C-alpha cells in the first residue's frame, strides 16, 4: 500500500477498504462517478486529504479521499470510454470500418446490455454528429442482426444484449416462435424468421416443423378467424419462396384456394388485415377468381373502405377493365347507391374521372351523407369533410350545368339539414361563382320562378319564427351597435373591429332573407286526418327487408322535422321521396350502405298529431321592425 495512504489509515482518516480502492485511482487513471460522469484522476493531495479529478464538465474538481474511494469506479484500459479518451481518431475509424466492434465494446463496457439511447450517448458529440448517428445506427442494426452475436429486442427502449455461448440468432428466432401462443404472436415471429432466413444453416431440420405448425394453425382458424388464416398462409408462402428446401405438409392449403373458399367473406375479411397483406390478396384476386374477378371487384368497391377502393380501381385499370369500373361508378351515382368511401375516393381522384364530376354527383353525395347521418348521427365523415372543404369540387360539378339544374341544386342545399349555416352558405357561394345570376336566391331578391310550398309542422314553424324574431329584435340591433362603436374608433381602413362587425352584418342579413323566404313558403300542419291508404306526409311506415326480414320504421313528417335518432325523416329526403305515394304491400328499392335493397311496406299508420298551437302568422312575424343596414 502507498505509504501516504498507510499514514491516513493509521490516523483513522481513511478506512483500510477505502485505501485499497484509492490504490486503483492513482493519477492518470480514468474513472466514473454516478453524477459527474466520466473523468480522469489528475492529482493526489493527501496532505489536504483530497484527490483532484478532471471531469468532462468540470476540471480540477477536488474530492475528499474517503468519498472518492466510495463513489468513484476505476475503468480498465479496454473500457470504451477510456479507449475513446485515449485515442479518439482510432474510435472514429473503427466506427466507420467495423461498427459491430464498436457496439460490442460499448455493450461489454456497460455490463453486457445497452439500449440504443445509451449507445448513442457514448457516440454522439465526439465520434458522430446527430445526423450521422441516425444513419449510422440504422445501418449498424442490420449488421448486428446479421452477425448473430447480439440479441436485438423488438422495442428500441429495451437493451441489446450479447448472446450467450452457443445461442445463435436463428435459435432465438425459433425459440420466439415456439414460445408464442397466440396467432398474432406467431405471425410476428414467422415474419422475423422470413426476414433473417439466411441465418438458418439447416432449414429443413430447423424450419420444417414450423411450416407444419403454421398450416395447422391456419386450418384451425379459417372458419372463425379467416383473416388470421390468410396472414399465416401469406407468411408460410414467403418462407417457402425464400427456402426452396422446405415444403408444405398440407396439400390442400394453398393461397388461391383459400381465396376461392372465402370469396363471399372477402368484404369483411380484407379490412381486418394489415395494408401490405390486404394488397397481396387483392393482387392475387384476378388470377384466383378468374371470370368471377370483375363482378367481385365491383361488389367490393361498393362495400369497402377507401384504401381498398384505390387498390381495386388500380388493379381493374391495369387489367384493361376501366370501362367496367366507369360504368359501375356511373350507375352508382345515378342510382344514389354509391357509398361514402367510394364517393370520397372519386372526389380525390376526380382528375382521372372528369366526366363523372357533374351535378348528378352532388345528388349522390347528399344521399350518401343522409344515410350516414341516419346510421351514425353527429359524426362527420371523410366525405362530409372533403365535400365541405374542397373549394374547387362544386365549381367543377356545375362548370357546364344548365342554370335550372344549378337552381335546383341550390334549393336542395338550402333545405338540407346536413350542414351548418356557415358551411351551407359557403357551398352556395361556390355555385353562385359559376352562375352569378342565382345570387338573388341567397341575398333575398325575387327568385326567377315561384318556389314550391314547404309542408312543415307547427312546432318547427314556431322554431323558425322564434329564430327570425331573435334575429331582428336582438342580433341585428346588437350588430348595429357594434358597427357604430367600431366606427367611432376611426381609420376604417385599418379597423379590424369594423370589418368584423360588417362581415357579421352580411351573415345576419343573409340569414334574415333566408328565413323570410322559408317562412313565406312554409305551410304549417298538425298532421291530422292523414290518408293512411298510401305513404304520405304524417304517416309512420314500417318496412321489411326482403333479404334479411329485418324491419325498420320511419316517421315521415315536414320539411324541417328530421331527427335520425328517432327515425323521423323529412318528406324531402331521398328515402321520403322514394316512399311517398306507395301503398301497403308494395315493394320499394332503397339505397343502403351495401347497395340497393328491396323493402316491402308492411304497415302504414298515422303519426301522432303535432299539439303545438299555431302561433303568429308570417305577416305578423314580418311586421317586426326590420333591421336597417348600416
Secondary structure, 3 states (H helix, E strand, C coil): CCHHHHHHHHCCCCCHHHHHHHHCCCCCCEEEECCCEEEEEEEEEHHHCEEEEEECCCCCEEEEHHHHHHHEEECCCCCHHHHHHHCHHHHHHHHHHCHHHHHHHHHHHCCCEECHHHHHHHHECCCECHHHHHHHHHHHHHHHHHHCCEECCCCCCCCEEECCCCCCHHHHHHHHHHHCCCHHHHHHHHHHHHHCHHHCCCHHHHHHHHHHHHHHHHHHHCCCCHHHHHHHHHHHHHHHHHCCCCCCCCCCCCHHHHHHHCHHHHHHHHHHCCHHHHHHHHHHHHHHHHHHHHHHHHHHHCCCCHHHHHHHHHHHHHCCCHHHHHHHHHHHHHCCCCCHHHHHHHHHCHHHHHHHCCHHHHHHHHHHHHHHHHHCCCCCCHHHHHHHHCCCHHHHHCCCCCHHHHHHHHHHHHHCCCCCHHHHHHHHHHHHHHCHHHCHHHHCCCCCCCCCCEEEEHHHHHHHHHHHHHHHHHHHHHHHHHHHHHHCCCCHHHCHHHHHHHHHHHHHHHHHHHHHHHHHHEEEECCCCCCCCECCCCEEEEEEECCCCCEEEEEEECCCCCEHHHCEEECCCHHHHHHCCCECCCEEEEEECCEEEEEEEEEEEECCCCCCCCCCCHHHHHCCCCCCCC
